[in-house]
Amino acid sequence: GHRILNIGNCHPETVLAMIEALESALGVTAKKVMKPTPPGEVTATFADVSRLTALTGYAPKVAIGDGMARFATWFRDYYRIG
């Protein structure tokens, strides 16, 4: 009686794009050390939401930058940080 479904963005986002969005949301610059990608490491990730869409009509609408900004705001409010 249960289903496991992906909920997320349905197109790839690079790891660097995620870091840049988080940097922008937090107003800080990450200290990045660029190294060769280890075998098996993902360079982009995305959710296949086709089953969720078919079942519920859900379609992602929030861009990564907006989502990271909302998350940063929630995180700061929830943990009462700055």
C-alpha positions in Angstrom: 0.0 0.0 0.0 2.9 2.4 -0.1 4.8 4.2 -3.0 8.2 5.8 -3.0 8.3 8.8 -5.3 10.9 11.4 -6.2 10.0 15.0 -5.5 12.4 17.5 -7.0 13.4 19.3 -10.1 13.1 17.2 -13.3 16.2 18.5 -15.1 19.9 18.1 -14.2 21.7 20.6 -12.0 25.4 20.5 -11.7 27.0 20.3 -8.3 28.7 23.7 -9.0 25.3 25.3 -9.9 24.0 24.0 -6.5 27.0 25.4 -4.7 26.7 28.8 -6.5 23.0 29.0 -5.6 23.7 28.2 -2.0 26.6 30.8 -1.9 24.2 33.4 -3.3 21.4 32.5 -0.9 23.8 32.7 2.1 25.8 35.7 0.9 29.1 33.8 1.3 31.7 32.3 -1.0 32.6 28.7 -0.4 36.2 27.6 -0.2 36.3 25.3 -3.2 39.2 22.9 -3.8 38.8 21.5 -7.3 40.0 18.0 -7.7 39.5 15.3 -10.3 36.1 13.7 -10.1 36.4 10.4 -8.3 35.0 7.3 -10.1 31.3 6.9 -9.5 30.8 10.5 -8.4 27.8 12.3 -9.9 28.4 15.6 -11.6 24.7 16.4 -12.0 21.5 15.2 -10.4 17.8 15.4 -11.0 14.6 13.7 -9.9 12.4 11.7 -12.3 9.0 13.0 -11.2 7.0 11.3 -14.0 5.2 8.9 -11.6 4.4 11.7 -9.2 3.1 13.9 -12.1 1.0 11.1 -13.4 -0.5 10.4 -9.9 -0.9 14.0 -8.7 -0.3 16.5 -11.5 2.7 17.9 -9.6 5.2 19.8 -11.7 8.2 21.5 -10.3 8.0 25.3 -10.5 10.9 26.6 -8.3 14.3 27.4 -9.9 17.3 26.2 -8.0 18.4 29.7 -6.9 14.9 30.5 -5.6 14.7 27.2 -3.8 18.1 27.6 -2.1 17.1 31.1 -1.1 13.9 29.9 0.5 15.8 27.0 2.2 18.4 29.4 3.6 15.7 31.7 5.0 13.8 28.7 6.5 17.0 27.3 8.0 18.0 30.6 9.6 14.5 31.2 10.9 14.1 27.7 12.3 17.5 27.7 14.0 17.3 31.4 14.9 20.6 32.1 13.1 21.5 35.8 12.3 
